[in-house]
Amino acid sequence: MPASLLQHPFMSQSALAETDSESMVQAMLTFELGLAEVQEACGAVPAGASRQMRDILAQHAFDVEAIAAGIASGGNAAIPFVKQGRAALPDELKRYFHQGATSQDVVDSALMLLLKPRLAALDLLLVRCRIAAITLMEAHAGTAMVGRTLMQQALPITFGVKVAHWAIGLEQARRRLAGVELPVQFGGAVGVHSGWDDAGLDFMDALAERLGLSTPVLPWHTDRQPVHALGTALDAAAGAVEKLALDVSLLTQTEVGEVAEPSAPGMGESSSMPHKRNPVRCALIRGAARQVHGHASVLLNAAAQPLERGLGEWHAEWGPLVDSALLLEGALEQAAALLEGLEVHPEAMRRNLAATGGGIMAEPVAKLLAPTLGTDAAKRISSEAAETARRQGTPYAEALNEHPEVQGRLDAEAVAQATDPALYLGSSQRQVQRAKAWLNAG
């Protein structure tokens, strides 16, 4: 697969560099050396042996290609890795390397170690998004725009409250990710620390502390709740950032033009149409998010695993789990830049509010007319006046005042207020303040 052309552009490039094959090998080595250290502290490994192993293996050049080739016969990267590690050690140390562990302990713990900095990076990006969104919310708390339902104009809202909804979705995802635990895995062949009796749990707890991972209640070889929780949290964040990108892309349409992506040399250019400024950041965000959604389905369907070791289900988790984190990080890098540099066009918002000849204000006009003319007549007249304003290009208030069933029956100031979108924004501005307080409390 030409991953550099088809897959990697949707991912964070810095994250890719930090989660390559060599990084996975180093994470497996971190697990093994950490295990030897806690076992030495408990007297299960001779004094000084763990330091000797660290000195030797930290300098050892593991053959990553040979490890990859060995997966075909062993089924996972830990088996050929452990073989190489033992082979590099003197005979008197070999028996203490990988002592009491199984291949799943190595792979699961290494994945958790690999993903820990990714979660920290995701948190920082989501904080950037929150800060940028609050700035937009404050600047546009009272900027009236069209609220749309079923892709059609409905009633006025403010751009500030639209941004508030984006921000809340992203912050909810951030808080959910922050609560996800990355537990150590150490249970041995069948998850009960065979041969170590009660000391196995002590090793597991000490290893979790040494590696900076959370401590599980029990080894979780076929209890995949940690992976399920992480995968669904990543997917929820992908959904939140995709919502932002979808809305922005719709608002950038030529005929709408209410916002635009940040400009940059060559950004959004077309291969054949020089006039175009495509919402490429939104496309990259949505492309990444769609892939995360697909990966989430793999993780969900691998949650139930047989007996004491998964047969294919466990193996199916590895790629989707790591890729989801890298894709989400790539999407959030784009989202942070998008929110920080988003171009907002209030004049286009005003133009679109008037696109129906003021018909977007038919509801408040009908409310104004109903006490005098009755509900049915009020709805009909408000609609007829809107159509007249649209056809003739006149203000809705003028068309309404000139309607034969309205002339002389309504106060001109009341009509002006009923047809002014800026005066029919509901709780939009208060919602912005409420959202801002909640976001800042996080």
C-alpha positions, 0 to 999 in steps of 0.5 A, a space after each residue: 500500500 502506498 501509505 505515504 500517499 493515501 494514508 499518512 497525509 490524514 495523520 499527524 506527521 510528528 505522531 507518525 515519527 513517534 509511533 513507527 516500528 522502532 518506537 514499538 520495539 522500544 516500547 516492548 523493551 521498556 516493558 521487559 526492562 521494567 518487569 525485570 526491575 520490579 522482579 529484582 526489587 522483589 528478589 525474583 531476579 538477582 541483584 544488578 541483573 536488571 541493570 546489566 540487561 538495560 546496559 546491554 539491550 539499550 545499546 542493542 540494534 534490534 532487527 526490526 525487519 526480522 521482527 516483522 518477518 517473524 510475525 508470520 510464524 508467531 502471530 505477534 511482534 513480541 515472540 521474535 522480539 523476545 528471541 532477539 533480546 534473549 540472544 543479545 544477553 549473556 547466558 547467565 541473564 537469558 532466563 531473567 528476560 521476559 520472566 513470567 510474561 507472555 507475548 500479549 503482556 508485551 504487546 498490550 503494554 507496549 501499545 499502552 506506552 506508545 499511545 500515552 504520549 498520543 493522548 497527551 498530544 490530543 489533549 493539547 490540541 483540544 485545548 487549542 481548539 477550545 481557546 480558539 473557539 472561545 475567542 470566536 464565540 466572544 467576537 460573534 456572540 451577537 453576529 446574526 446568521 441564518 439557522 438552518 434545518 434540513 439544509 433550509 433556512 429556518 430562523 436566525 441564530 448567532 454565529 457565536 452560538 454555532 461555535 459554542 456547539 462546536 466547542 462543547 462537542 470537542 471539549 466533551 470529547 477531551 474530557 472523555 479522553 482524559 478519563 480513559 485509563 491505559 492499564 499495564 498488562 501482565 498476567 502470564 500465559 493464561 492470565 493468572 501469573 502461573 508459577 508466581 502465586 500471589 507475587 504475580 499481582 504484586 509484580 503487576 501493580 509495581 510494573 504499572 507504577 514503574 511504567 506510568 500506566 494505570 493498574 488494572 483490577 486483574 490482567 485483561 487478556 480477553 477483557 477488552 474494556 480498556 481498548 473498547 473505552 479508548 477506541 470509542 473515546 477516540 471515535 467520539 472525538 472524531 465525531 466532534 471534529 467532523 461536525 465542525 468540519 462539516 458545518 464549516 465546509 457547508 458555510 464556505 460554499 460559494 453561494 453561502 460564503 459566510 466563512 472561509 478557511 484560513 488562507 495559505 499559499 497553495 492551500 485549497 487550490 484546484 488542479 484545473 480551476 484556478 479560481 477555486 479555494 477548496 475547503 481542504 482542511 475540512 476535507 482532511 478532517 472529514 477523511 480522517 474522521 471517517 477512517 476512525 469511525 471504520 476503525 471503531 467498528 473493528 474494535 467494537 467487534 473485537 470486544 468479545 474474545 474467547 476464553 483466555 486468549 483472543 484468536 484473531 480478535 486481539 490481533 485485529 485491534 493493533 492497527 486500528 487502535 494506533 491508526 485511530 489515534 494518529 488520524 485523530 491527531 492529524 484531524 485536530 491539528 487541522 481543526 486547531 489551525 482552522 479555528 485559529 484562522 477562520 475567516 468570518 464574513 458577517 456581511 454575507 450572513 446579513 445578505 443570506 438573512 435577506 435572501 428570502 426577502 425577509 421570509 425567515 422572519 415570517 414566524 415572528 410576523 405571524 405572531 404579531 399579526 395573529 391577535 388582530 387577524 387570526 392565526 390562519 390569516 396571519 400565517 398566510 399574510 406573513 408568507 404572502 408579504 415575504 414572497 412579495 419582498 423576494 420578487 420585488 426586492 423590497 424590504 420585508 417590513 415595507 411589503 408587509 405594511 403595504 399588504 392590503 389586509 395590513 395597511 394602517 392596522 399595525 404600528 410601524 415600529 412593531 413591524 420593524 422589530 418583528 422583521 429584524 433578525 437581530 431582535 429574534 435570536 432567542 437565548 443565543 447570546 446567553 447560551 454563548 455566555 453559559 457555554 463559555 463558563 462551562 468551557 473555562 471550568 474545564 
